[in-house]
């Protein structure tokens, strides 16, 4: 096996064809799958040889130069010498075996080159042909079966239309209800209620009457008369009791934590809220800081202290939205 035959085989399977000067051209021909009446053949690839004495040698020269490390002139001389040697061997009656391609021989009488494909000369695996049989055509349905199928189809269509009408009526009712609800929600309210920051409500204090029952004349008891022993001069000096004076600039101290029951937009609204809801048992005071007007009921030095006092005095029941803020 010569080096040139290996290059011929490589170029054929890599490029799809290769030209050998003085011999001819080898080509790969790919066939698609074919379907006959009873046979299905797989796709295949076969090698075709065309005798051509003046075939170009550029591809072989480039391949030999890359593989053997020769320059172009040396590679061309090597290819021409090898091709001449192969042609002489064929004329002498010898056969030329090309790997993975086939065998090339020359007719002894006419000198015509004959090519036989090798068994492994195929890119795709050789698949056997498949035998196919015609499909069995089912018998057409009878008239009775056609009528039954048409009746079942009509019943399903009627049921679907009935369900569609029911769904449409339900959707229309829902849309009408939504429209009415939207219109009602957009109507102006008759009662003008002033919104406050706190939702707490001060319960009314029960006023107990202090009227004493009038005693009847028959049940009048004699009055109790107390006789006090007084000094001889019927006078005694009164004891002087001095109250602790409060400095005029004294300001009530507010703790670091306050129980806020309402937050108002202005001082006027805050004072109005205090006058309305403040009681002797639960006095309300104003906390004005950072441009905010807040009404608080309790204050202390810690969160836990204010929370405990508010729970003991049951402030959260009077002001459910009360919260503790840190100054």
Secondary structure as GFF3:
##gff-version 3
##sequence-region A 1 327
A	DSSP	alpha_helix	3	15	.	.	.	ID=ss1
A	DSSP	beta_strand	17	20	.	.	.	ID=ss2
A	DSSP	beta_strand	24	31	.	.	.	ID=ss3
A	DSSP	beta_strand	34	35	.	.	.	ID=ss4
A	DSSP	beta_strand	39	41	.	.	.	ID=ss5
A	DSSP	beta_strand	44	51	.	.	.	ID=ss6
A	DSSP	alpha_helix	58	68	.	.	.	ID=ss7
A	DSSP	alpha_helix	72	91	.	.	.	ID=ss8
A	DSSP	beta_strand	96	98	.	.	.	ID=ss9
A	DSSP	beta_strand	102	106	.	.	.	ID=ss10
A	DSSP	beta_strand	113	117	.	.	.	ID=ss11
A	DSSP	beta_strand	130	131	.	.	.	ID=ss12
A	DSSP	alpha_helix	143	186	.	.	.	ID=ss13
A	DSSP	three_ten_helix	217	219	.	.	.	ID=ss14
A	DSSP	beta_strand	257	264	.	.	.	ID=ss15
A	DSSP	alpha_helix	267	277	.	.	.	ID=ss16
A	DSSP	beta_strand	285	289	.	.	.	ID=ss17
A	DSSP	beta_strand	292	300	.	.	.	ID=ss18
A	DSSP	alpha_helix	303	312	.	.	.	ID=ss19
A	DSSP	alpha_helix	315	318	.	.	.	ID=ss20
A	DSSP	beta_strand	323	326	.	.	.	ID=ss21
###
